[in-house]
Amino acid sequence: MPISIINSFASWVLKQRIHQIELFLKYPNEVQEELLHNLLTASENTIIGKQYDFASINSYKTFSERVPISGYEELQPLIERTRQGEQGVFWETPIKWFAKSSGTTNAKSKFIPVSNEALEDCHYKGSKDLLCMYLNNNEDSQLFVGKSLRLGGSSQIYENNNTFFGDLSAILIENMPIWAEFSSTPSSKTSLMTEWESKIAAIINETKTENVTSFAGVPSWMLVLMNRVLEDTGKGNLLELWPNLEVYFHGGVSFSPYKEQYKKILPSKDFKYYEIYNASEGFFAIQDLNNSSDLLLMLDYGIFYEFIPMDTFDTPNQKVIRLADVELNKNYAIVITTNSGLWRYLIGDTVRFTSLNPYRIRVTGRTKHHINVFGEELMVENTDQAIAKACKITQTEVIDYTVAPIFMQDKEKGAHEWMIEFKQKPTDVGLFQKVLDETLQTLNSDYEAKRYNNMTLNPLVINVARDNLFYDWLKERDKLGGQHKIPRLSNQRDYLEQLKGM
């Protein structure tokens, strides 16, 4: 199909969506209120709808007072009933898809319900909106001249009691529209391969002769694939192999620690990076501007948002607020109610708002992945930015890292202990440590206060990891590829001690 026809079609799709997007940009809180009402009405006759008498809820206040905040553990019994074949438990229409996710490297799996409504009105809608926004901002794009190289999970679909589970990416590929299949590489068969090393080899074999114009996936694992591509082909950079590459759509982990490495293998000032924020539970936000780290919160994907200020999170004084009451530059835990039947579900991510008109966010970390042993409230956003600056100043690159506290003992003060695997070790580790520590103090006033004159915290400690330490650690736990992530920060020393013992 000629590129002009494809671009014309994409422009037509954009125009169909633009007035809807403008509606929630202009009336965000009203759109959210109506969405909540629709979700409640749709689920009045479900088991959970009858339990909390959804039919009589006519205001957000009543909803927030009657329906409790839930984590996965609270919802698991209802989810298991649906996985065994019972329907109408927490959502009106039958649910047969479940996204298997551990969220972290923990062994315990979660099975997140994915309704047909969520597939169409959230996940696929988000993917289409991402393309539309990109094309709207880059009218000379030649995106559809070639294909998008996708790197998804390494889990096939499994059936149980006529319900199906697998990585979210596998579910999306299994249900992918025909137009998306034609514009993607590698094939679905290769994308769904389970064994990581064999899958990487197959992807390279399939894609190196394609005309790849974009790629999409988690930055850490995509970087592994891209470096393998260069090794296999002997090329100096990716543009030598795929000269029409123009954009990388990324999400899953922060891009900050990896950006300089991508610039080296994609040496073009015109190359674009577009971030998305999605998860097994839904598609939440999209970068809607070129050269921006802010993500537009998408308010008409069947997801109602609430937020818990992190300074009250998991305390007796915990408070939950709706979108209309958020403030700029405060860290919030996200609570979602979705068109897959997740009611006031604590997803585990934290965000801060960079704009209230429209609502734009940045993902700052995880509720469980921060360090607050000494009142320092260190977030992943802080450590990612500090790592990026230390790398830039010392002319080095980091593959992965994790941080844990050194607890106070006797009269000894506490500290933070880092395990860092370098692609290229700094010539002066002491300078790297100094820049890292000082940058953290500029980014986080609580950390700065605890570090002042070593009052509470001693200088941070760096362990230089052996080559492939984090890769081997994940491989040992059968967590290679997909959406598996290294837990960046922890209030305990479990992860760090495991790594030190390898």
VENWO-V390200 format. One record per backbone hydrogen bond with DSSP energy under -1.0 kcal/mol. NH is the residue of the N-H (numbers start at 1). CO is the residue of the C=O. If there is no record, write none. Layout:
# VENWO-V390200
{{NH/CO} {NH/CO}}
This chain:
# VENWO-V390200
{{6/2} {7/3} {8/4} {9/5} {10/6} {11/7} {12/8} {13/9} {14/10} {15/11} {16/12} {17/13} {18/14} {21/17} {22/18} {23/19} {24/20} {25/21} {26/22} {27/23} {31/27} {32/28} {33/29} {34/30} {35/31} {36/32} {37/33} {38/34} {39/35} {40/36} {41/37} {42/38} {43/39} {44/41} {46/43} {47/88} {48/89} {50/46} {51/47} {52/48} {54/49} {56/53} {57/54} {63/59} {64/60} {65/61} {66/62} {67/63} {70/344} {75/71} {76/72} {79/75} {80/76} {81/77} {82/78} {83/79} {84/80} {85/82} {86/81} {98/164} {99/112} {100/166} {101/110} {104/102} {110/101} {112/99} {114/97} {119/115} {120/116} {121/117} {122/118} {123/118} {124/119} {126/122} {127/123} {128/124} {129/125} {130/126} {131/127} {132/128} {133/129} {134/130} {135/131} {136/132} {137/133} {138/134} {141/138} {145/142} {147/211} {148/183} {149/214} {150/185} {151/216} {158/165} {160/163} {163/160} {164/96} {165/158} {166/98} {171/167} {172/168} {173/169} {174/170} {175/171} {176/173} {181/177} {182/178} {183/179} {184/181} {185/148} {191/187} {192/188} {193/190} {199/195} {200/196} {201/197} {202/198} {203/199} {204/200} {205/201} {206/202} {207/203} {208/204} {210/207} {212/210} {213/147} {214/147} {215/247} {216/149} {217/249} {222/218} {223/219} {224/220} {225/221} {226/222} {227/223} {228/224} {229/225} {230/226} {231/227} {232/228} {233/229} {234/230} {238/265} {242/238} {245/242} {246/213} {247/213} {248/272} {249/215} {250/274} {258/255} {259/255} {262/258} {263/259} {264/260} {265/261} {266/262} {268/266} {271/268} {272/246} {274/248} {276/250} {277/285} {279/282} {282/279} {284/277} {285/277} {286/296} {287/275} {295/361} {296/286} {297/359} {298/284} {304/337} {306/335} {307/321} {308/333} {310/331} {312/309} {315/312} {318/315} {321/307} {325/322} {326/323} {329/353} {332/351} {333/308} {334/349} {335/306} {336/345} {337/304} {338/342} {341/338} {345/336} {346/70} {347/334} {350/365} {351/332} {352/362} {354/360} {355/360} {360/355} {361/295} {362/352} {364/350} {365/350} {367/348} {371/378} {378/371} {381/364} {383/379} {384/380} {385/381} {386/382} {387/383} {388/384} {389/385} {390/386} {391/387} {392/388} {393/389} {394/390} {396/391} {399/421} {400/421} {402/419} {403/488} {404/417} {406/415} {412/409} {414/456} {415/406} {417/404} {418/461} {419/402} {420/463} {421/400} {423/397} {424/397} {432/428} {433/429} {434/430} {435/431} {436/432} {437/433} {438/434} {439/435} {440/436} {441/437} {442/438} {443/439} {444/440} {448/444} {449/445} {450/446} {451/447} {452/448} {454/451} {455/452} {456/450} {457/450} {458/414} {461/416} {463/418} {465/420} {469/466} {472/468} {473/469} {474/470} {475/471} {476/472} {478/475} {479/474} {484/481} {490/403} {497/493} {498/494} {499/495} {500/496} {501/497} {502/499}}
